[in-house]
């Protein structure tokens, strides 16, 4: 069942809310541990930490969804991603092998230059 662009946008919004709330929760945990509020105020600090995380996540969602320009931009981005022709698994394997070979060749060349310059500078400085 293919999903339309608005469905993908709503999924992106949910992922965004979860990420922002998670980062806020981790930030509050770090602040609570650093200031030792978590130990002193163990009863209400957990409730406050969860509440702040939810409020920040929902506020960022409201901010993100408030502008029609942002919503249009994200919908256009999703429609552009539909037009991308992704490489096949065989193409990815072949390109990965080419990159590894080229990196290996350049590593050997740089090692040779390093060896030569080390010997030349050793002769000059001694």
DRENNUBA-954655 format. One record per residue (C-alpha): residue in three letters; x, y, z. Coordinates in steps of 0.5 Angstrom, whole numbers, plus 500, padded with zeros to 3 digits. Example, Ala and Ser with C-alpha at 12.3 -4.5 7.8 and 13.67 -1.06 7.14 Angstrom:
2
ATOM | ALA | 525 | 491 | 516
ATOM | SER | 527 | 498 | 514
This chain:
126
ATOM | UNK | 500 | 500 | 500
ATOM | UNK | 504 | 506 | 498
ATOM | UNK | 503 | 512 | 502
ATOM | UNK | 502 | 519 | 500
ATOM | UNK | 507 | 525 | 501
ATOM | UNK | 503 | 528 | 507
ATOM | UNK | 503 | 521 | 511
ATOM | UNK | 511 | 521 | 510
ATOM | UNK | 511 | 528 | 513
ATOM | UNK | 506 | 526 | 519
ATOM | UNK | 511 | 520 | 520
ATOM | UNK | 517 | 525 | 519
ATOM | UNK | 514 | 530 | 524
ATOM | UNK | 513 | 524 | 529
ATOM | UNK | 520 | 522 | 529
ATOM | UNK | 522 | 530 | 530
ATOM | UNK | 518 | 530 | 536
ATOM | UNK | 521 | 524 | 539
ATOM | UNK | 528 | 526 | 537
ATOM | UNK | 527 | 533 | 540
ATOM | UNK | 524 | 530 | 547
ATOM | UNK | 529 | 525 | 547
ATOM | UNK | 535 | 530 | 547
ATOM | UNK | 531 | 534 | 552
ATOM | UNK | 530 | 529 | 557
ATOM | UNK | 538 | 527 | 556
ATOM | UNK | 539 | 534 | 557
ATOM | UNK | 535 | 535 | 563
ATOM | UNK | 538 | 528 | 566
ATOM | UNK | 545 | 531 | 565
ATOM | UNK | 543 | 537 | 568
ATOM | UNK | 540 | 534 | 574
ATOM | UNK | 546 | 529 | 575
ATOM | UNK | 551 | 535 | 575
ATOM | UNK | 547 | 539 | 580
ATOM | UNK | 545 | 533 | 584
ATOM | UNK | 538 | 535 | 583
ATOM | UNK | 536 | 528 | 581
ATOM | UNK | 539 | 526 | 588
ATOM | UNK | 536 | 532 | 592
ATOM | UNK | 529 | 532 | 589
ATOM | UNK | 528 | 525 | 587
ATOM | UNK | 520 | 525 | 588
ATOM | UNK | 519 | 531 | 583
ATOM | UNK | 525 | 532 | 579
ATOM | UNK | 523 | 526 | 574
ATOM | UNK | 516 | 529 | 573
ATOM | UNK | 519 | 535 | 572
ATOM | UNK | 524 | 532 | 567
ATOM | UNK | 519 | 528 | 563
ATOM | UNK | 514 | 534 | 563
ATOM | UNK | 519 | 539 | 560
ATOM | UNK | 521 | 534 | 555
ATOM | UNK | 514 | 533 | 552
ATOM | UNK | 513 | 540 | 552
ATOM | UNK | 519 | 542 | 548
ATOM | UNK | 517 | 536 | 544
ATOM | UNK | 510 | 539 | 542
ATOM | UNK | 513 | 546 | 542
ATOM | UNK | 518 | 544 | 537
ATOM | UNK | 512 | 541 | 533
ATOM | UNK | 508 | 547 | 533
ATOM | UNK | 513 | 551 | 531
ATOM | UNK | 515 | 547 | 525
ATOM | UNK | 508 | 546 | 523
ATOM | UNK | 506 | 553 | 524
ATOM | UNK | 509 | 556 | 517
ATOM | UNK | 506 | 554 | 511
ATOM | UNK | 512 | 555 | 507
ATOM | UNK | 516 | 550 | 512
ATOM | UNK | 510 | 545 | 510
ATOM | UNK | 511 | 546 | 503
ATOM | UNK | 518 | 546 | 503
ATOM | UNK | 518 | 539 | 506
ATOM | UNK | 513 | 536 | 502
ATOM | UNK | 517 | 539 | 496
ATOM | UNK | 523 | 535 | 499
ATOM | UNK | 519 | 529 | 500
ATOM | UNK | 516 | 529 | 492
ATOM | UNK | 524 | 530 | 490
ATOM | UNK | 526 | 524 | 494
ATOM | UNK | 521 | 520 | 490
ATOM | UNK | 524 | 522 | 484
ATOM | UNK | 531 | 519 | 486
ATOM | UNK | 534 | 513 | 482
ATOM | UNK | 537 | 509 | 487
ATOM | UNK | 543 | 505 | 485
ATOM | UNK | 542 | 497 | 485
ATOM | UNK | 546 | 493 | 490
ATOM | UNK | 550 | 490 | 485
ATOM | UNK | 552 | 498 | 483
ATOM | UNK | 553 | 499 | 490
ATOM | UNK | 558 | 493 | 491
ATOM | UNK | 562 | 495 | 485
ATOM | UNK | 563 | 502 | 487
ATOM | UNK | 565 | 500 | 494
ATOM | UNK | 570 | 496 | 491
ATOM | UNK | 573 | 501 | 486
ATOM | UNK | 573 | 506 | 492
ATOM | UNK | 577 | 501 | 496
ATOM | UNK | 582 | 500 | 491
ATOM | UNK | 583 | 507 | 489
ATOM | UNK | 584 | 509 | 497
ATOM | UNK | 589 | 503 | 497
ATOM | UNK | 593 | 506 | 491
ATOM | UNK | 593 | 513 | 494
ATOM | UNK | 595 | 510 | 501
ATOM | UNK | 601 | 506 | 497
ATOM | UNK | 603 | 512 | 494
ATOM | UNK | 603 | 517 | 500
ATOM | UNK | 607 | 512 | 504
ATOM | UNK | 612 | 512 | 498
ATOM | UNK | 613 | 519 | 498
ATOM | UNK | 613 | 519 | 506
ATOM | UNK | 619 | 514 | 506
ATOM | UNK | 623 | 518 | 500
ATOM | UNK | 622 | 525 | 504
ATOM | UNK | 624 | 522 | 511
ATOM | UNK | 630 | 519 | 507
ATOM | UNK | 632 | 525 | 504
ATOM | UNK | 631 | 530 | 510
ATOM | UNK | 635 | 525 | 514
ATOM | UNK | 641 | 526 | 509
ATOM | UNK | 640 | 533 | 509
ATOM | UNK | 639 | 534 | 517
ATOM | UNK | 645 | 529 | 518
